[in-house]
Amino acid sequence: MKYNIKILYVEDEVDIRNNTSRPLKYLCDELIVGVDGEDGLELFKKHKPDIVISDIKMPKMDGIQMSKAIKEISKNAHIVFTTAHSDSSFFMEAIELQVDGFVLKPIDYKLLKKKINTITEQVRLKKRFQEQQIIIDEITRLQDNLLIVLDENQFIIFSNNKFLEFFKISDLDNFAKKHQKLGGLLLENDDIFSDTKSDSDWIQQIKSLADDKKVISMSDSEVESKSFVLSLKHIKETSHIIVIFTEITTLENERKKLVAKAYTDELTQIYNRAYFEDQFEKDVFLFRQQAIPLSFIILDIDKFKNFNDTYGHQMGDKILKDLALIVNKHTRHTDTFARWGGEEFVEILSGTSLAGAIKVAENLRKIIDNHIFKDGLKVTCSFGVSEFKVFDNKDSLMKRADDALYRAKENGRNRVEQENCKL
């Protein structure tokens, strides 16, 4: 299926607008052009483009104001600014808007093309997700499903033939002899289930999920694992529960592949910023619900621009990939290590205090410092560390770590600095 991409381009200077519009037409299926911020906002409302490319300084309504209004309409809107060096006073506001990037004027069209292609791939992935969900919804209505009925004690008292065929058994008596509980045959799927699953546990967990999240995998020692969407119907008059299993194995496998691609940094093949932000929300939830400590590390390769200028960007990319591999190798499975952007990486340490995070950062610093990269090259990294507090959000936590990273750079690089404790 072709996923059409719309781009809205907003620029008040006529010559720049005309010169840039021509190449942009070849990078999308439909190009909409605005002449100022007010015009751009109205065009966004009318056409709902996938990507917005806008100048920052414009009459009537500047690019920042227009983007804030767009973000109120669609918080996940993809926005790229074209800007001159003299627009630096707008940069902090633009960064706070979480835009997708900047392209300096005079415009480097190769860089702009690369940025648009990256965003286009993300947009198409989202559209594929939406398409998959529509298909799953239709299959749920039409497919020949597995069906069971549970009594008030969650024992299976009835099943259709599809259920028996799936487990390769002749009747429910044989199923009861072979399996103590159905919950034990449900595999962990996107963190829905815990390690111990009584029948009442899994039913309650399924009930608590939104309809589009009721997805499980099921298997036993003799049956290949398959994925299902579950529908539960509770009959109040008899306390029975009807459970319908709609198979979506192929679609679920495809969905997982798409999710993995959407959450993976293309260059380093570690987690990307999107995954980091999703995982951060989960870890903050655990912190607030169970008071589980949560710390944060930001690391930056020292003098990486000079390195790129000296050895070239291909070697720089190789260093980024090797460094990501090294740190990922020394990251616990309970922690999250991701590329934030450029030569910056971030790590969430769940269940770790500030003191513990400092030890982790210092250990990583030494490992990187002692590592010999390709062609005998060496790099060092500076680290900033902070710990999540009850009044924190993601931005405040990262700000303290970023300030600590800045002090590490100022104090000589290749060192670890912790947050300022005077909060």
N, C-alpha and C positions, 0 to 999 in steps of 0.2 A: 504494500500500500504506500502511496506517495503522501508524505506529510508536508503540506504546503507551509512555507515560512514567510511571515510578513515582517518587514522592517519599517519602522517610523524613523525618518531622519529629519532633525530639526536644526536649522542653521540660518542666521539672519543675514550673513554676508552673501550677496548674490553669486559672486565668482566662485567662492569656496563651495557654496551649495551646488552649483551647476557642475563643477569639476568632480566633486565627490559623489554626486548622485549617479553619474555614469557607471563607475565600477560597482557601486552598491547594487545596481539593477541585476548584475550577473551573480550576485551572492544570495539572492532570495527569489521567491516566486512573485512577491508583490512588494513594491516600494511605495511608501506614502511619504510625502515631503511637506514639512511645515516651515514657516518663515520666522516664527518667534515662539516664545514659551506658551503664550495663550493659545495660539493656533495649534501648537503641538499637543496641548492637553485636550483640546476639543477633538483633534484627530485620533488621539488615543482612545477616548471614550467611544468614538464612532466605529473605529476599525479594529480595536483590540489586537494590536500587533504583538508578535512574539518577542521582538527586540526593539529597544529604543536607543538610537544614537543621537546625541545632542551636544551642541555647544554649551558651555557654561555661561559666558557673558552674552546676554541678549536683552533687547528692549522689552518693555511691557511686563514680562515675567522671565526671570533668568532660569538657567537650566536646573539649578538647585531647587527653586520654588516649584517648577514644573514637576520635577522628579518626586518631591515630597507629596504633591497632589496625586501623582500616578501611583505611588506606593500606598496611599490611602485607598485607592480603588483596587489595586492588586499588589499585595505586599511582596509577592514573589516575582514581580516584573523584572526583566533583564534590561539593565541600563548601562550604556557605555558613554563616557564623556570624551569629546574632543576638546582640547584645551591648550592654551598657550602658557609658557612659563610664568607670565605675569598674573595668571589666575590662581597662584599658589594660596592666596588667602581663602579660597573656596575649598581647598583640598580636604580639610578636616570635616567640614560639613558633608562633603561628598562621601568620604569614608564612612561616616556615621550612617549614611543612607544604605550602606552595604551594596554599592554599585558593583558591576561586574568588571570594571576596569577603566583605564584612561588611555587615550592616544594623543600624543602631543602634536601640535601644529608646528610647521607644515606637516600634514598627515602622511605617515608612512603606510602606504596602502597594503603592503605585504603584512605588516603587523596588524592592521585593521582586519584584513581578510582572515588571518589566523585566529584573532579574537572572535570574530563572527562565526567561524566554522566550529570553534569550541562550544560556543553558546548554542548554536544550531543543533549540535549533537545532543546537548542536554535537553533542549526543547523537544526533539524527536523522541528521546527516551521517555519523557513525561507523557507524550501523546501515545506512545506504545503501551505504557502502563494503563492509561485510560481505556485504550482499545481492549487490552487483555481483561480488564475488569468487566467491560460490557459483555465480552464473550463468556466469561465465567458466570455472569448473572443469567445469561440465556441458557447455558448448559445446565445450571442449577434447576431451571424450570423444565427442561426437556429430557434430560438424560434418564436412562433406566438405572435407578439408584439402589444402593444397599439400604435396608430398613430393619430396625429392631424396635421392640417395645419393652420398656423397663417397668417393673412394679415399684411400689413405694420404697423398697429396700435396694433399688437399683440392680436387681437380678433380671437377666434377659428372659422374658416369658414368651416372646414371639420373634421370629425373624423371617424375612423373605428368602427365596432361594438364592438371590444374588449374594446375600451375606454368607450363606453356607458355602456357596461356590468359591467365594473369595478365600475363605480359610480351609477349603478343601476338606470339608466335613459333611457327614450325612444328615445330622440333626443336632439340636441344642444340647442334648445329653452328652454327646461326644465333645462338644465345645466346652461344657462345664468340667468334664474330666481332664481336658487338655489345658484349660486356662482357669486360674482362680478368679481373675477379674479382667474385665475388658480394659480398664484404665492402664494396666500394665503393658498393653499392646500398642498404646499410643506413644509415638516417638516425639522427642522434643522438637518443636517446630516454631522458629522465631521467638523463642523464650516464652511460649505460652504455658508450658507445663514444667513443674518442678520434678526433681528426681524420684520422689515417692508419690505415687498416684493411686489413691483408692478410687473406687468407682464414684463415690460421692464427690471427691475432690475434682475430678476432671469435668464432671457435669456442672458443678458450680462455676468453675473457671470458664467453661464454654458459655454459660449463661451470661456471665459478666462482660463478654466481648461484644463489640459492634458486629452487625451481621456480616460485613465484608472482612472481618478478622477471624471468623470462625473456621479456620483452616487447620487441619491436623494431618499428620502422617501416621499410617497404621501398618503393622506387620507382625509376624511371629517368625520363629526359626525356620519355618518351611515355606513362608510366603514372602514374595518380593514386596518391599515397601512401596506403598502408593499414597498419594495425597488426596484429601477429600475436603470439600466444604460441608459443614454440618448445619443441619436445621433441627431445632428442638421444639417440640410442641408439648406443653404440660397440660394434662387433662385434670382439671381441678376436682371434678366429681369423683374420680376414681384414684387420683394421685399417680396415674401412670404417665410415663414420658415416652413420646414417640421420637426416635432419632433417625434422621435421614442422612445418609452419607452419599454425597455427589462427587464422583471422581473427577479430579482436575490435574492428574499427575503431570501430563505434558505441559500444561499451562503453568503449573506451579514451578516446575523446573525452569521453564523459560523466564518466569517472573524473577526467580532467584538469580538467574544469570544477569538479567537486566539491572536488578538491585545492586549486585556486585559491581557491575560496570559503572553504575551511577555513583557508587561510593568509593571508587578507586582512582587514585591520582594516575594520570596517563603516563607520566614520565617515570616515576619511582615505583609504581605498582603497590604503594602502601595506601592506607585510608586517606581520603581527601577532606577538604574543609566541610563538605556537606555531612559526611559521616561523623566527623568530630562534633558538629553542632547537635546532631541528633543524639549521640551518645552522652554528650554533656548534660542534656536535659534529663536523661535517665539516671545519671549519677547524682545529679542535684536532687532528684526525687528521693533516692535512697538516703541521701544526706538529711533531708528534711523529715522523712518518715522514720528512719532508724538511727539517725545521728552517726552514720558511717562517715569517717573523715574523708576529705577529698582535697587533693593538691594538684597543682598545675605547674608544668615546666614549659618554657619557651626557649628554644635554642636557635642560634643564628651562626652561619659560617663566617668566620672572621675574614674581612677584606676580600670577599668573594668577587666583587666587581673587578678589583685589581687582578685577581686570579683569571677571570674570564678574558680580560684585556690582554693578559700575558700569554695564556695557553689556548685561548679560543673557546667558544661556547660548546663545541662538541665535548671537549675535555671537561668543561664545567658540568655538563649534563651527566657525564660518567661519574664525576665526583658526587653529585647529588644522589644518583642511583646507588652507588656503593655505600655512601654514608647512611642512607635510609635503610639499606640492608643490614648494616652493622647495628644500628640502634634498634631496629625491629627485632633482631636476633636476641637482644638483651632486654626486651620488653615483656613483662608478664602478660599472660593471656587475660588477666582481669583489668589491665590498663589499656589505654587507647593512644596509639602513636599515629600522628597524621602530618601530612604536609600542609602548612598553612598558606604558603605562597612563596615564590622565589626561592631564596635560600633559608627561609624560616620554617621550622618544624615545631610542633606542639605535642604535649603528652599529658593526658589525664591519668592521675594515679588514684584509683578508688581504694578506700581503706588505708590510706597513707597520710600521715601527719606531715607538717612542714619539715620537721627534722628528718623524717624518713625520705622525703622527696629531695632534700638537699644531698643526702648520701647517694641517692640514685643518680642525681645530676652530676655529682663529682665523679662517680664511677664511670659514667658515660663520657665525661670530659677526658678522663685519663685514657679510656679505650680509644677514643678518636685521636687524641694527641699521640698515642703510641703506634697508631696504624699507618702502614706504608701503602699508599694508594698506587694506582697504575703509574708506570714509568718513574717509580721512586718518589712521587710527589707526596707532600704532607699538608694537611690542613688542620686548623684548630677551630673550636667553637666556643662561644660565650653563652652563658645560661642565666635565665631569670626564673626564680621560683616563688610561688605564692600558695597560700592555703585558703580554701573556701570558708567564709564566715557566715553566720546566720543572716546577716544583712546584705550579703553579696548577690550579685547576678554575674552573668558571664563577662560582661564588659568591665565591671569593677575588679573582678579577679584577674583578668588578663591585663588590665591597666597596671596593677601593682607588679605583676611579673614582667611586663614590658619595661617599666621604670627600672626594675632591678637589672634587666638585660642591658639597658642603656648605661647603668653604672658599671657593669662588668666591662663594657666596651671602653668607657672612660678611664677605668682603672687598669688598663693594660691588655684587655682581651684574654682569651683562653682561661677563663675563670668563671666561678659560680657566685652569683649574688642573690640574696633572698630579699623578699619584700620589706619595705619600710614598715616596722611594727607600730609606729605612732599613728594609729588609725582613729 
